[in-house]
C-alpha cells in the first residue's frame, strides 16, 4: 500500500460533497468492515520509486459515544487542510493509517485498522469505512493502548528500518486510557498469544511503541475531557505530548494534528543530524520522559 499522490483540490471537493450528507450517510458501516480487521496481519509503510522517503502517520480516532463528531469533521473539512499543511512544510511522502478505537471490555470492534496510504482517494476510502460504533462502556476509560500495541507489534515501517526515523502516532479522545490490556483481548483482536503474563500494562505497551514511534494524544475538552482526572492521567503517560483542544467543538484538531506531525518530523530530522558524542534520539526521549514523570 501507499502508492499514488495526494491532490488537495480533489480531496477538498470530495469533502465539500459530503457536507450535505448526514454522519450516518457518510459513515455507512454498521459493523466492522472486513478490511479493517488486523488480526494476524501487519500494516506496512514502505519506500518506493514514487515515495522514496515514506513517513508513516497513524491517526487513531475514538469512535465511542459522541466522539463520532471528530471523524465527521475530518472527512468533511479538516483532513485536506492537514495534508496541505504538512506537505507545504516539506513532508513530501506522508503515508497515513486511520484507526478506530473503542473499549476492549465492552465494544464489538474496539480496534479497526486501515492501510498506510498516500493518495487522497484511498485515504478517503479508509476513513469512510470506519464503523462509528458509538458505544464505550461507561467504565472510566477507553482502549487507546490498542493503538500503541498495534504500532509496536503489527507495523513494519521503512522510515525506521532504513533511516532510524520514527513515525508519528496520534490518538484523539475525551476519556482516560484503560490501565491494561488483557491477554484474551489481545488474542481476540490481534491474534497474538502472550507468554508468561495475563495482562499487559498500558505504560509498558507505550514504552515499547515509543521505540519506533513518536506518540501524542489530543484531548477533546468536552465535559469528559475537562475533568482533572482525565488530564492528569494522560500527562502521567505522555507529559506535554498530551495536547488539549481549545474547547469542546474540536474544530482546532486539524491544526493540532498538522502541528504535531510537522514538529515530530522536524525533531527526527534534527536528531539525525546530531554530531558524534551528542545524545541519541533514544537518550533524549528517556530524558524527556524522566523529566515529565518527576
PyMOL commands that set and color helices and strands:
alter all, ss='L'
color gray80, all
select helices_A, chain A and resi 8-18+23-26+34-36+65-88+120-128+145-153+158-163+183-190+202-209+228-241+253-272+281-293
alter helices_A, ss='H'
color red, helices_A
select strands_A, chain A and resi 43-45+55-62+94-101+111-113+155-157+167-173+180-182+199-201+213-219+242-244
alter strands_A, ss='S'
color yellow, strands_A
deselect
rebuild
show_as cartoon
